[in-house]
Amino acid sequence: MSKRKRLSPPAFLPEGAAPAAHDTPADAFPGLAPRRRSAPIADVAADSSAVAALEEISRTMSEAREGGRMVLELPLEAVDLDHLVRDRLPVEDEDMAALRDSLRARGQQMPIEVTRLADGRYGLISGWRRCHALRQLARDTGEARFSTVLALLRRPEQTSGAYLAMVEENEIRAALCHYERARIVVKAVEQGVFGSDREGLAVLFGSASRAKRSKIGSFVGIVRALDGDLQFPRALGERLGLSLAKALEDRPALAEGLGGLLAGSATPEEEQARLRAALEDRPAPAKAPAAQVDTPAPGIKVTRKASGAITLGGAGVDAALHARLLAWLATAGARDS
């Protein structure tokens, strides 16, 4: 059996070196096609095609981003929540707590809407409650996932378009009351967005029925007269609100008296009772007098309420005092009889 010949590099080459490559004629190895070199013009065409493709992708992504078709992840601190006067009055309710729970469990499902401002900041158009809930979660948990917000970029042609977008989103997603609808009309007019209440109503609530716009317009008078005086404006129902609007129109001086009258309202029910009393020209229900507290002896406090109830409290009220008090009451009762 013949022995295989072991191949090894030439002995005259340094260790690790390889023989130099030599050009080989194309016909040296029949059947093996040599590697062809592309023509220079082909390389230029390929590079130009790649650059054009990248430019097209970049342009498409930029148009999608600017056109509001791409969801952006923005730092929450870069969003100005006060860019527009909000149509919803700030309130802490069960819906806000449920929103925080949803964001904590499932993350943000619906992007907010923003418009680009200067210096890398963004003005909020819609999504105030989501931003507010994310800020509360970031503060309470310290988790980085709550420090950013998903957003769509909008470019309203003018400020009135931004207000309209906010109103339309909240009309769909939130149960706005007539007072809140009227308030955004008033604030938009005060900001110079619209020239009059009538124009603001027509633009912001143009899709509403004439009857609904008329009711919102009635509440505009309440906002102008009592905004800041009403303690529970969201609780003001349609029927009472329309009556109040008519009274304010007929008796302009009524607003001055209502300001002080409403200041002491502790609950929505109490505030509405005071409003009804003012509209009916009868005395408002008086507040219950405060309980009287006496300290006849160290460690003993006696509280007397308007109903006649007497309550003993304090460190000095013990079983011995209770027994003496019962004995005294029994003796006094026997003497009086």
N, C-alpha and C positions, 0 to 999 in steps of 0.2 A: 504494500500500500504506500502510495506516495505521500510525502510530507508536505503540509501546507507551508507556504512561504509567508513568514511574518513581515508585514509592512511596517516601516519605521521612517521617520523623517531623515533626510540626509544628515550625515554626521557633521558636515561642515557648517550647518546652521546653528546659531546660538539657541540655547534652551528657551522654549516657549515661542520661538519665531516660526513663521509659516513661509512656504515658498512664495515667491512673487507671482502675481497673476500675469498671464500673457494673453494677448489677444489671439483668439483662435479663429481661423477662417470658417466661414459659414458652412462650407462643404466638408469640414473635417469630421463631423459626426452626422452622417446621413440619417434622416428620420427625426432628428431633434431640431425643432424650430428655435432659432435664437431669439432672445428677448429684444423686442423692438422698443426703441426710444421714441416718445411722443414728439411730434413737431412742436417747436416753441409756440406757434399760434394756437395749438390745441390747449397747451397749458394756460395760456392767457385767457382763452375762452372759458375754461373750467373755473379759473379763479374769478372771472367776472360773473359767471353764473352763481357761484357760491355767495359772492358779495351781494348780488341782487336778491337772492333768496333770503339772506339775513336781513337786508333792508326791508323787504316785504313783510317779514315776520315782525320786525320792530315796529313798522308803520301800523300793521294790523293790531298789535297789542296796544300801541299808543292810542289808536282810535277807539278801541274797546274800552280802555281805561277812561279816556276823556268823555266818551259817550255814555258812561254809566253802565256798561255791559260787563265790566270786570269788578269782582269783589276785591277791595283793598283791605289790608290789615294796617290800621293806623294806631299810633300811640294815643291812648285815651287823653293824655294831657295836651295833645295837639289839637283837640276838638273844642271849639268855643261854644259852650252850651247856651250862652246868652247872645248869640249872633242875631237871633230874632226874639221878639217878645213872644213868650209862649202862650198858646191858647188854653193850656190846661193849668189850673191853679195847683200849686204844690200841696200834696196831701199824702199822708202815710196811711195806707189802707191795706186790706187783705190782698188786693190785686198786686200791690207792690211787693208784699212778702212772697206771694206765689211766684212772681217774676224772678225774684232773687233765688228762690229754691230751684226754679227751672234752669236758670243760668248756671247754678252751682252743679246741678246734676247732668245737664245735657249740653251746656255751652250755649253760645249765641246762635240761634237758628235763623233769625231775620236780620239782614244788614240795615244799618241806619243810612240816612241820606245826608250828604254834606256838600258844601261848595268850597272851592279853593280860595283861600285868602292869601295875604302876603306873608313872607317869612316862614314858609312851610307850615302854616296853620290852616285849619279847616273850620268853616262855620256850619253849625248844626242846622239842618232844615227840618228833619223829622227823626224821632227816636230818642226824645229826651228821657223818657222813663228807663229805656234800656241803658243809656249812658249813666244815669243816676244810680241805677241798680249795680252796674259794673263798678262804679267808683266806691259804693258802699262795700261790695264784696272785696275789692282790692284793699280797702282800708282795714276791714275786719279780719281777713284771712292772710293777707300779705302774699298771696299766690300771684306769680307773674302772669298767668293766663288771663287774669282779670284786668291787666294793665293795658291791654290792646282791645280794639273794637273793629268789627267787620263793617265796611262802609261801601256805599256806591257813590260815585262822584256825579254831582248834578251841576248843570250850568244854566240856571234860570236866566232868561233874557233880561229880566229886571227884578227888583226887590219884590214887587207884587207877585211875581211868579213863585218866588220862594215861599211867601206867606200862603199862597193858594195851595202849594204842594203840602205844606204842613197841615193845613186845615183838611184837605182831602184825605190825607193818611189817617188823621185822628178821627174823622167822621166814620171811617171804615173800621178802625181798630179799637176805638175808645168811645165810651158813652158820654159825650160832651153834654153838659146842661146848657140851657139857653143863656145863662149868665156868662159862662165861659165863651160861648160863641159871640155874644155881644161885646165882651171885653176885648177880644182880639181885634174886632172892628175898631173899637175906640183907640186901642194902643197903636194900631197900624195908621190910623188917621193922625194921631199925635206924633208919630215918627215921620210924618210927611209922605208916607207911601201912597196914600189916597188923599184926594182933595176934600172929601166930605164923607159923612156916614153913609149916605145913599150910595156913593160910588163904591165904598168898601163892602157894603152888603151885596151889591150887584156882582162884584168880582169874586169875592170869597165864597158867597153862597148862591151863585148864579144857577146851580143845578137844583137847588131846593125849590119847593113849591112857593107860590106867592104867599100863602097863609103862613108858612113857616118863616119866611123872610120877614113878614109883618110882625110876628111874635118876637123874633130876634131884635128887630128894630125897636120894639117897645122896651126890651131889656136894656138897650143902649142907654136910654134915659136913666135907668136905675144905676148903671155902671158910672155914668158921669156924675150922678148926684151922691151916691153912697159907696163907691169903691174905696175900701179902706175902713169904712165904718161897719159894714156888715161883717160879723164874725164868722158866719157859716153861709157864705153865698152859694155854695154848691147844693145846699139843702133847700134853697128857695124854689118852691114848686111853680109850675106854670100858672095855675089859677091865682095864687096869692101874688105872684110876680106881676101879672097883668093888672091886677087891682092896684098894686103899689105904683106901677108905672102910670096908670090913669090918675091916681091921686097926686103924684108928683107933678104931672103936667097941669092939673087944675089948680094945685096949691103949691107953688114953687117954694114958699117959705117952710113947707113941711120938712124938707131935707135938713134944715138947720136944727130943728127939734129932734129929729130922729138920730142924729149923730150921737148926742149924749145919752139918749134913751137906750140905744143898742149896745153901748160900751159895757154894760154890766151883764150881758147875756152869757150864761155859762154853758148852755146846750142849744142845739138847733131848735128844739121845741120851745124853749123859753124865748129865744129871739123871735120866732114866728108869732108867739102869743103877744109879744110887745108890738110887733108890726100890725097885727089885727086890731089890737086895742087902739093904736094910733089912727088907723084907718076908720074905725068906728067912733072916734072922738069920745072914748070912755077911758077912765084911768087905767093905766097899765097895772098888771098884778104886782103888788108890793113884794119885795124880797122878805123872806122870813127873818125876824130879828135874830141876832146872834145869841147863842146860849150864854148865860151869866155864870161865871165861875168864881167861887169864894174859897178861901183857905182859912177855916176857923181854927185850925191847930196845925202844928208842924206835921207833915206827912199825911194830911187829910185834905182832899180836894172835893168840894161839893159843886156839881154842875146842875144848874136849873135851866130847863128848856122852856120855850114858849107854850108848849103843850101841857106844862105842869109837872112833867117828869123830873125827878131828882135822882142824880146818880152820885154815889160816893166812890171815891177812888184814892189811890195813893198808898205809900208803904205803911201808913198807920192804920189802914183798914184791915183788921184781922178778925179772927173768930171771937175774941174777947169783946171788941167793940161792937160786933154784930149782936152778941148776947145782951150787952148793956143797952143797946139801942132798942131791941125788942122789948126789954123789961120797961124801959122808959115809956115807949109807945103804949104798952099795956096799962101802965099806971096813969098816964095822961088820959087815955080813953075812959078808964073807970072813973076818974075824977070829973070829967066833962059830962058823963052820963048821970 
